Amino acid sequence: MTDPELSRISLQGGELLRALLDLDAFRICRPLETNDFLSVCKNNGLHVTAELLEQLEKKDLFYPLLRVQFPVHREKLQPLANGRVQGCGTLRDGEVWEGRVRETYVWPDFSHHDLRQWMDEGLLYSPETRPFQPWDTFRDKNRRNRIATYYSPFQLYTLHFQLTGTAFRLNAAFLADYSDDDFDRLKAELKEWAAWETDPKSRLDNPRFDAVILAQAIASRYYPPARGDHRTITTPGHWDWYGYARAWKAQAVATRFGISPADVRRYWELLDTSLFFADPLEDWDDLLSFVKLSARERLKGDAQYGQSLRAMRQMFGLFFKDLTGQALEPSKGTLSERYALNEGSQFARTSEYRQSRAESEVDLLEFVVNRYGLNPRPALILFVEGDGEEAAIPRLIDRRYGLKMSVAGIGIRNLGGVAGFTGPKRAERYGALEKVIEELHLNQTAVFVVLDNEGGAPVVRKKLADKVSRYSPKRTVIRREFIHIWKRNIELDNFTPEEIAAALTLTAQGRYQFTAEEVAEASAVFGRQGDPISRLFETKVQYGLQKPELLCHLIDLLPLEDPATLRRPLLVLIDQIVEIAALNHQPTFVDTWFENQESGYLGHPIDGAGRMADAFEELRAIQSHLDATTLPSPEPDDTDPKSSQGAGLAGEGEPPEVVLDSATA
């Protein structure tokens, strides 16, 4: 276990403790009294007892960090009239006092007290500098501890090593068949093995023990950032850690402890290797590194032990960087390297190019949660114009697929009318919608917009589909196929007069029985008298139509078992929207994000070379069909009630269908 490349820490015993006290090394990671240390061991999956710790010390295999002999505080007591007593000050050395005296032990406070005076008085010392004493002698006649034993929390590392080497397991199933001779041989082998494993050289020549000492020495400086989550670090509220960090001199510390940067690197490498074998969550370290500290502290057993080792490794990495200006990288690579390029990809970017998307490790969190399927963001946002579509489309997806919108990876937003959403000024007719689409696409959330044929909707579609994206200049803001414009509106373009009449009757709750003829007649004046279906309803029942309720009834009345129903524009549209969301795989590498942005999935490639430039034929077929059978956006006009504009499908007895022929695209 001797490493010729490593020098031992030059400080030992009392000099070592003095150096730790001078550094204020116990401010954050305070030494743990035996019972506290046993609790930490249990939480880290190490099953030890006080008796075992005592035996390890006796065999010169594992020493506590320090011991403290408690000073005795003598308090003068005076009687009160009610028979009780009260304290009246400390009894000084040489002071004469004839009354009662109460003696108590003074426990050290490693976070606040300057304990160098205790060391000068011989009350605080290194157990390695004194002969072994049975722990039972540390109690007074009343069985109270007069001497306490303390361990460093970082000694978990060396204790784990010693337990692994000195533990012995044998299954009773084998022992049951042992003869007397077998037991004699086993006894001899065990004695030989025990003598070998309890050789003190296993400690003296092992660099892990020096690593533990150095970890304690630098803990007050590096422990808070070592346990951070890339965004926050936790520091003591009662102490100016930032002032301590500014005054820290890494080279002076290394010189005092007699170590070189090569030693620090070796300690770091030992921990990096140990993590590979000891931490069951090693393959999840990318995700755990973003989990807040309070949540990671709830881990148990080997998982928590892995976090303890990880914090030590991080501290040595930070210390090494302060000494040399260079960073130590795990064998699997840094987080930035691991999430830069998908192995085998032909779309590698330079590091400077990648920084435009991920400037720091915090920006990689999106890719990390994508890898684990934990990104809660919808894969697609569907923008609709009214409350009716907002209520009806989730209902249709539920009926069609048995899925809630969130499960399908789809979110729905109500524009409230494109004319109001896109801005009041001529220069802003599509500006607000453009900004929303750009921001969503930046995070690779696909956008699909469904509009009524009003308010200049075709102009909005053309401008958005032709304009170069601000964030990804190799594509347009959005694909033309992803902005769908109804010929008239959702109900008239997708349902028969008979279905609309039945839904109106249900909405009226039996107050009036609507007929298909009334619906057809009302639909004939679409575009000249506002919403003709709402006008018809209000005329017959004397109150306004609730569009969400009407559309929900229409969805419920759809005969989905009829194959012809699935060819209606709304059903074809919904199928395509669900498929777009399902295929919008979130990127797990920075380079993949760039590739997806330029693929033609979110917008038309400027050079026409994206791998999905010619996709979505069925969407083009739907829109081509509607565009070929409609006139420009209608404007309300009550002067010509006999106009036939918009009447194409209103009187038909069969629901409208789309012929999905790529030739029409």
HUGIQUI-V629734 format. One record per residue. OMEGA is omega in whole degrees, -180 to 180 (* if undefined). BURIAL is + if it has 24 or more other ideal C-beta (glycine too) atoms within 12 Angstrom, else -. D_FIRST is the distance of its C-alpha to the first C-alpha in Angstrom with 2 decimals. Layout:
[[OMEGA;BURIAL;D_FIRST] [OMEGA;BURIAL;D_FIRST]]
This chain:
[[178;-;0.00] [179;-;3.80] [-177;-;6.32] [-179;-;9.58] [-175;-;11.72] [170;+;11.22] [178;-;13.20] [173;+;13.00] [-172;+;16.02] [-178;-;18.68] [178;+;20.46] [172;-;19.76] [-176;-;22.03] [178;-;25.62] [179;-;25.25] [179;+;22.85] [179;+;25.37] [180;+;28.18] [179;+;26.70] [179;+;26.27] [178;+;29.86] [-179;-;31.16] [-173;+;29.78] [-172;+;31.42] [-179;+;28.06] [-175;+;29.27] [-177;+;32.39] [179;+;31.32] [-176;+;28.14] [174;+;29.31] [-176;+;27.28] [174;+;27.99] [-170;+;29.58] [-178;+;28.13] [177;-;30.69] [179;-;30.27] [178;+;26.49] [177;+;27.09] [178;-;29.54] [177;+;27.13] [180;+;24.54] [180;-;27.33] [180;+;28.38] [174;+;24.90] [178;+;24.79] [-175;+;22.61] [-178;-;24.67] [176;+;24.11] [177;-;26.62] [179;+;27.14] [179;-;26.87] [177;+;23.37] [178;+;22.30] [-179;+;23.98] [177;-;22.26] [176;+;18.74] [-179;+;19.84] [-178;-;21.42] [176;-;18.28] [-178;-;16.46] [-174;+;14.13] [-177;+;15.84] [168;+;18.50] [178;+;21.39] [-177;+;21.84] [171;+;25.13] [179;+;28.14] [170;+;31.79] [-172;+;34.66] [170;+;37.62] [179;+;40.59] [176;-;43.85] [-180;-;46.68] [-177;+;50.12] [177;-;52.90] [180;-;56.56] [175;-;58.62] [-177;-;62.38] [176;-;64.55] [-177;-;66.61] [-178;-;70.04] [178;-;68.71] [179;-;66.55] [177;-;63.28] [175;-;61.31] [179;-;59.99] [179;-;57.49] [174;-;59.02] [-179;-;56.13] [176;-;53.23] [-177;+;53.95] [176;-;53.02] [179;-;51.93] [-179;-;55.13] [179;-;57.31] [179;-;59.89] [-176;-;60.14] [-180;-;62.08] [-180;-;61.35] [180;-;58.55] [176;-;54.98] [-179;-;52.31] [176;-;48.69] [178;-;45.89] [178;-;42.24] [179;-;41.26] [-179;+;38.21] [173;+;36.30] [-173;-;36.67] [-178;+;33.56] [-175;-;35.36] [-174;-;38.40] [169;-;38.14] [-171;-;37.01] [179;+;34.91] [177;-;34.42] [176;-;37.47] [180;+;35.96] [178;+;32.98] [-179;-;35.48] [178;-;37.21] [-179;-;34.09] [179;+;34.41] [-173;+;31.20] [177;+;28.04] [179;+;24.30] [-180;+;23.62] [-176;+;20.82] [-178;-;23.66] [178;-;25.79] [180;-;25.73] [174;-;25.21] [173;-;28.50] [-174;-;29.47] [-180;+;30.08] [179;-;33.61] [-180;-;34.51] [180;+;34.03] [177;-;37.35] [-177;-;40.82] [178;-;43.79] [179;-;44.61] [174;-;41.12] [178;-;40.41] [173;+;37.04] [174;+;37.43] [-179;+;33.72] [-180;+;31.68] [-176;+;27.94] [177;+;26.52] [172;+;23.42] [176;+;22.57] [-180;+;23.19] [178;+;19.95] [170;+;18.05] [-176;+;18.76] [-178;+;15.59] [176;+;13.28] [177;+;15.81] [179;+;15.70] [-178;+;11.96] [179;+;12.71] [179;+;15.93] [-178;-;14.58] [-174;+;12.39] [-179;+;15.25] [-180;-;18.23] [179;-;20.35] [176;-;23.26] [-176;-;26.09] [-179;-;29.34] [180;-;32.59] [176;-;34.21] [-178;-;32.18] [-177;-;32.64] [-179;-;36.37] [-178;-;36.65] [171;-;34.63] [178;-;36.69] [178;-;36.37] [177;-;34.57] [179;-;32.11] [177;-;31.42] [178;-;31.01] [179;-;28.41] [179;-;26.61] [-179;-;26.74] [179;-;25.21] [179;-;22.41] [179;-;21.73] [179;-;21.67] [179;-;19.18] [-179;-;16.92] [179;-;17.41] [180;-;16.62] [-175;-;13.26] [-180;+;12.33] [175;+;13.87] [-179;-;11.99] [179;-;11.83] [177;-;8.60] [177;+;7.15] [-172;+;9.08] [-178;-;9.40] [-173;-;6.10] [-179;+;5.74] [179;+;8.15] [-179;+;9.89] [174;+;11.64] [179;+;12.99] [180;+;14.06] [180;+;16.06] [-180;+;17.74] [178;+;18.71] [177;+;20.02] [-177;+;22.25] [-175;+;23.39] [-173;+;24.64] [-177;+;25.82] [179;+;29.44] [-168;+;29.74] [-176;+;27.90] [179;+;27.75] [179;+;31.41] [180;+;31.28] [-180;+;27.87] [180;+;29.63] [-179;+;32.88] [-179;+;34.68] [-178;+;35.58] [-176;-;38.86] [171;-;38.40] [-178;+;35.97] [-180;-;36.34] [179;+;36.63] [-179;-;37.84] [-174;-;41.60] [-171;-;41.93] [-180;-;39.91] [-179;-;40.34] [-178;+;37.04] [175;-;38.58] [178;-;39.59] [-179;+;36.09] [179;+;34.69] [-178;-;37.32] [-175;-;36.48] [178;+;32.70] [-174;-;31.34] [-177;+;27.91] [179;-;27.54] [178;-;28.57] [180;+;25.89] [180;+;23.16] [-178;-;24.66] [-179;+;24.88] [175;+;21.23] [-180;-;20.24] [180;+;18.51] [174;+;19.55] [178;+;20.36] [177;-;17.45] [179;+;15.10] [178;+;17.26] [-179;+;17.14] [177;+;13.36] [179;+;13.61] [-179;+;16.52] [177;+;14.87] [-179;+;12.13] [179;+;15.22] [177;+;17.29] [180;-;15.10] [179;+;14.91] [-179;+;18.67] [-177;-;19.32] [-170;-;18.13] [-172;+;19.03] [179;+;22.30] [-179;-;25.32] [-178;+;27.38] [-180;+;25.22] [179;-;28.09] [-172;-;30.47] [179;+;28.74] [179;+;31.62] [-178;+;34.13] [-178;+;32.22] [178;+;31.74] [-179;+;35.54] [-177;+;35.92] [-172;-;36.91] [-177;+;34.51] [178;-;36.68] [179;-;36.56] [-180;+;32.79] [178;-;32.41] [175;-;34.26] [-178;+;31.53] [171;-;30.02] [-177;-;26.99] [179;+;24.32] [178;+;26.56] [176;+;26.50] [176;+;22.73] [177;+;22.61] [178;+;24.99] [178;+;22.90] [-179;+;19.87] [179;+;22.42] [177;+;23.88] [180;+;20.63] [179;+;20.09] [179;+;23.72] [179;+;23.50] [177;+;20.84] [179;+;23.01] [178;+;26.07] [179;+;24.51] [180;+;23.39] [177;-;26.93] [-179;+;28.50] [-170;+;26.52] [-174;-;27.18] [-179;-;29.90] [-180;-;27.89] [173;-;26.83] [-175;+;23.53] [177;-;24.46] [-178;+;22.84] [179;-;22.16] [180;-;25.40] [178;-;27.32] [179;-;29.16] [180;+;31.90] [180;+;34.52] [-177;-;33.14] [-178;+;32.80] [-179;+;36.40] [-169;+;37.97] [173;+;38.84] [-177;+;39.18] [179;-;37.52] [-179;-;40.33] [178;-;42.87] [-173;-;45.34] [-178;+;46.08] [176;-;43.19] [174;+;44.12] [180;-;42.87] [178;-;40.68] [179;-;43.76] [180;-;45.86] [-178;+;43.40] [176;-;43.46] [178;-;47.12] [-178;+;46.09] [-177;+;42.69] [-178;-;42.28] [-180;-;39.26] [178;+;36.79] [-179;-;39.32] [-180;+;41.77] [-178;+;39.40] [179;+;39.79] [-179;+;42.88] [179;+;41.00] [-179;+;38.17] [174;-;40.69] [-179;+;42.58] [-177;+;39.57] [179;-;39.41] [-176;-;43.19] [-179;-;43.45] [-177;+;45.81] [-177;-;48.93] [178;+;51.13] [175;+;53.94] [-179;+;53.75] [172;+;57.44] [179;+;59.89] [176;+;63.48] [177;+;66.11] [-172;+;69.53] [-172;+;72.72] [179;+;73.99] [-179;+;73.33] [178;+;74.67] [-179;+;72.09] [179;+;69.34] [-170;+;70.35] [-175;+;71.40] [174;+;68.61] [179;+;65.86] [179;+;68.37] [179;+;68.95] [177;+;65.25] [179;+;64.90] [-174;+;67.91] [-173;+;66.92] [-174;+;63.20] [-177;-;62.68] [168;-;60.21] [-178;-;60.12] [-177;+;59.95] [179;-;56.51] [178;-;55.15] [-180;+;56.69] [-176;+;54.91] [170;+;58.23] [-178;+;59.45] [-180;+;63.14] [-178;+;64.77] [179;+;68.47] [-177;+;69.88] [-179;-;73.11] [-174;-;75.18] [-179;+;73.95] [179;+;76.72] [-175;-;75.46] [-170;+;71.80] [173;+;71.96] [-174;-;73.63] [-175;-;77.16] [-179;-;77.67] [-178;-;78.45] [-177;-;75.39] [-173;-;73.19] [178;+;74.58] [-174;+;71.20] [-177;-;68.86] [178;+;67.43] [178;+;66.74] [-178;+;65.14] [179;-;62.71] [-180;+;61.68] [-179;+;61.13] [-179;+;59.10] [179;-;56.76] [179;+;56.25] [178;+;55.64] [178;+;53.09] [-179;+;50.98] [166;+;52.02] [-180;+;54.38] [-179;+;57.32] [174;+;60.77] [-176;+;63.93] [177;+;67.26] [-175;+;70.38] [167;+;73.57] [-177;+;77.25] [-179;+;79.58] [176;+;80.64] [180;+;79.87] [-177;+;79.22] [179;+;76.32] [179;+;76.72] [178;+;76.54] [-179;+;73.35] [-177;+;71.80] [-178;-;72.81] [-179;+;71.47] [-178;+;68.10] [-179;+;67.73] [-173;-;68.74] [178;+;66.94] [180;-;63.66] [178;+;60.76] [-175;-;59.68] [180;+;55.97] [-171;+;55.85] [177;-;58.48] [177;+;58.12] [176;+;59.91] [-178;+;62.79] [-177;+;62.54] [174;+;63.19] [178;+;64.54] [-178;+;68.27] [-176;+;67.70] [171;+;65.72] [-175;+;68.78] [-179;+;71.27] [177;+;74.86] [175;+;77.21] [176;+;80.71] [174;+;82.05] [-171;+;79.65] [-176;+;77.34] [-178;+;80.01] [-178;+;82.81] [-172;+;80.57] [-175;+;78.97] [179;+;81.38] [175;+;84.92] [179;+;87.82] [180;+;87.95] [179;+;84.29] [179;+;84.78] [179;+;87.97] [180;+;86.25] [177;+;83.38] [179;+;85.91] [178;+;87.74] [180;+;84.55] [179;+;83.74] [178;+;87.29] [175;-;86.73] [-180;-;90.07] [179;-;92.18] [178;-;93.24] [-179;-;93.04] [-180;+;92.10] [179;-;93.23] [180;+;91.84] [179;-;95.01] [-180;+;94.47] [-180;+;90.93] [-180;+;92.04] [179;+;94.83] [-178;+;92.55] [-177;+;89.91] [-178;+;92.58] [179;+;92.73] [178;+;88.97] [-179;+;88.35] [-179;+;91.74] [180;+;91.67] [180;-;88.09] [-174;+;86.45] [-179;+;89.26] [177;+;87.48] [179;+;86.88] [179;+;90.52] [-178;+;91.77] [-178;+;89.79] [179;-;90.96] [-174;-;94.56] [-174;+;94.57] [173;-;92.70] [170;-;93.32] [-171;-;89.69] [180;-;86.83] [173;+;84.58] [-175;+;80.94] [180;+;79.30] [-180;+;75.93] [179;+;77.82] [-177;+;79.94] [177;+;77.03] [175;+;75.11] [178;+;78.20] [178;+;78.43] [-179;+;74.82] [-178;-;75.53] [-178;+;78.65] [177;+;76.93] [-174;-;77.36] [179;+;73.80] [179;-;74.58] [-179;-;77.06] [-180;-;75.38] [180;-;77.82] [-177;+;76.38] [177;+;73.04] [175;+;74.90] [-177;+;76.09] [-178;+;74.64] [-179;+;72.85] [177;+;71.10] [179;+;70.10] [-179;+;68.88] [177;+;66.78] [-179;+;65.25] [179;+;64.26] [179;+;62.86] [-180;+;60.68] [178;+;59.46] [179;+;58.72] [-178;+;56.61] [-177;-;54.77] [-180;-;53.99] [-179;+;52.87] [-177;+;49.15] [-174;+;47.30] [176;+;45.01] [176;+;41.24] [-180;+;40.67] [-180;+;42.33] [178;+;43.65] [177;+;45.10] [178;+;46.97] [-179;+;48.65] [180;+;49.46] [-179;+;51.05] [-175;+;53.04] [-171;+;54.53] [-173;+;55.05] [-179;+;58.52] [-176;+;57.54] [180;+;58.32] [-179;+;60.95] [175;+;62.80] [-178;+;60.87] [-179;-;62.73] [179;-;62.58] [-173;-;63.01] [-179;-;59.81] [-176;+;57.68] [179;-;56.51] [-176;+;58.59] [-175;+;61.54] [-178;-;63.97] [173;+;62.66] [180;+;64.56] [-178;-;67.76] [177;+;68.91] [177;+;68.80] [179;+;70.85] [178;+;73.29] [-174;+;73.81] [177;+;74.38] [178;+;76.56] [-178;+;78.73] [180;+;79.13] [-177;+;79.67] [-176;-;82.37] [-179;+;84.33] [176;+;84.27] [178;-;86.01] [-176;-;84.51] [-178;+;83.35] [173;+;86.36] [-179;-;87.75] [-180;-;89.78] [-177;-;93.48] [-173;-;96.10] [-176;-;99.02] [-176;-;98.81] [-178;-;98.23] [-180;-;99.32] [-179;-;96.51] [-177;-;94.58] [176;+;91.28] [-175;+;88.34] [-171;+;90.46] [-174;+;88.99] [-171;+;87.13] [-175;+;88.80] [-178;+;91.58] [180;+;89.69] [179;-;89.45] [179;-;86.11] [179;+;82.82] [178;+;81.71] [175;+;79.28] [175;+;77.16] [-175;-;77.39] [-180;+;73.81] [-176;-;74.72] [180;-;72.48] [-180;-;75.62] [-178;-;76.76] [*;-;73.70]]
